[in-house]
Amino acid sequence: SLYYWARSYAGQLKKGDDYIELTPSVCINLLDFEIFPQLPGYHSCFQITEADAPEYVLSDHLQIHFIELPKNHLKSTGDVKDKLDTWCYYFEHEGTVEEEDMTLLLKDNPALGKAHRVYRTFTADDELMDIAEAREKWQRDVSSRLRSAEQRGKEEGMQQGMHQARREDALKMLKRGFPLSDIAEITGLSEQEIGDLERST
């Protein structure tokens, strides 16, 4: 979470830009498991504070939110009490409840309505679904490669193999028309290296 927050924050600046141009970067982690069982609420927000005076926040530019869906117990639209509940219910139940129930939830919430329309368009588009499935397959393959390499105990070979795998996956994504920034985020390769790959094919 910190890594992706840092990439988002630092990515705002281009060469020669002033630090004053930086704006707050908010990272939201939507979890289908509990990560902080000691905290009673399902929404927690972390910032950098002074160790002995936690009420003193160093900067509002760093915010990392965690939403633990299993803690909210939203079984029906009748359990929804506020906007955050509305979004949580949507993420948990989109695609699994009657359209009439979802329409009721989306009423008077334009942002959520837009998310719903995007979801419906996405799931109706075979090509987009193929891309999503390809990304999930890539993530599973990476996990499998890591486990196999770790079991063999060949750290150097693992690193080389993983780098080659990332390059191969980047080439596949380039052929599918993925933006360079998305390929970089998914594979961990730099945009420059991905651009070199594109020019070499």
HUPEKA-V908534 format. One record per backbone hydrogen bond with DSSP energy under -0.5 kcal/mol. NH is the residue of the N-H (numbers start at 1). CO is the residue of the C=O. E is the energy in kcal/mol with one decimal. If there is no record, write none. Layout:
((NH:CO:E) (NH:CO:E))
//
This chain:
((5:1:-2.2) (6:2:-2.8) (7:3:-2.3) (8:4:-2.1) (9:5:-2.7) (10:6:-3.0) (11:7:-1.8) (12:9:-1.3) (13:10:-1.4) (17:14:-2.4) (21:18:-1.8) (22:19:-2.2) (25:61:-2.4) (27:25:-0.5) (27:63:-2.8) (28:26:-0.5) (29:27:-0.5) (29:65:-2.8) (30:28:-0.6) (31:29:-0.7) (31:67:-2.9) (39:36:-1.9) (44:66:-2.3) (46:64:-2.4) (49:47:-0.6) (50:53:-0.7) (50:56:-2.0) (53:50:-0.6) (56:53:-2.8) (57:55:-0.8) (58:48:-2.4) (58:56:-0.5) (59:48:-0.5) (62:59:-0.6) (63:25:-1.3) (63:61:-0.6) (64:46:-2.0) (65:27:-3.6) (65:63:-0.5) (66:44:-2.6) (67:29:-2.9) (68:42:-2.8) (68:66:-0.6) (69:31:-2.3) (69:67:-1.0) (71:68:-1.8) (72:69:-1.5) (73:69:-0.6) (75:73:-1.0) (79:76:-1.8) (80:77:-1.2) (86:82:-2.0) (87:83:-2.2) (88:84:-2.5) (89:85:-2.9) (90:86:-2.2) (91:87:-2.6) (92:88:-2.0) (93:89:-2.3) (94:90:-2.4) (96:93:-2.5) (97:93:-0.9) (102:98:-1.9) (103:99:-2.7) (104:100:-1.8) (105:101:-1.6) (106:102:-2.1) (107:103:-0.9) (109:106:-1.9) (113:109:-2.4) (114:110:-2.1) (115:111:-1.9) (116:112:-2.4) (117:113:-2.1) (118:114:-2.4) (119:115:-2.4) (120:116:-2.5) (121:117:-2.5) (122:118:-2.8) (123:119:-2.8) (124:120:-1.1) (125:121:-0.6) (125:122:-1.2) (126:124:-0.7) (129:125:-2.2) (130:126:-2.3) (131:127:-2.1) (132:128:-2.4) (133:129:-2.6) (134:130:-2.4) (135:131:-2.3) (136:132:-2.2) (137:133:-2.6) (138:134:-2.5) (139:135:-2.3) (140:136:-2.3) (141:137:-2.9) (142:138:-2.6) (143:139:-2.1) (144:140:-2.4) (145:141:-2.8) (146:142:-2.5) (147:143:-2.2) (148:144:-2.4) (149:145:-2.7) (150:146:-2.6) (151:147:-2.2) (152:148:-1.7) (153:149:-0.9) (154:149:-1.3) (155:153:-0.9) (158:154:-2.8) (159:155:-2.4) (160:156:-2.2) (161:157:-3.0) (162:158:-3.1) (163:159:-2.1) (164:160:-2.3) (165:161:-2.4) (166:162:-2.5) (167:163:-2.1) (168:164:-2.4) (169:165:-2.6) (170:166:-2.5) (171:167:-2.1) (172:168:-1.8) (173:169:-2.2) (174:170:-2.4) (175:171:-2.0) (176:172:-1.2) (177:173:-0.5) (177:174:-1.1) (178:173:-2.6) (183:179:-2.2) (184:180:-2.6) (185:181:-1.9) (186:182:-2.4) (187:183:-2.8) (188:184:-2.1) (194:190:-2.2) (195:191:-2.5) (196:192:-2.3) (197:193:-2.1) (198:194:-2.3) (199:195:-2.2) (200:196:-1.5) (201:197:-0.6) (201:198:-0.9))
//
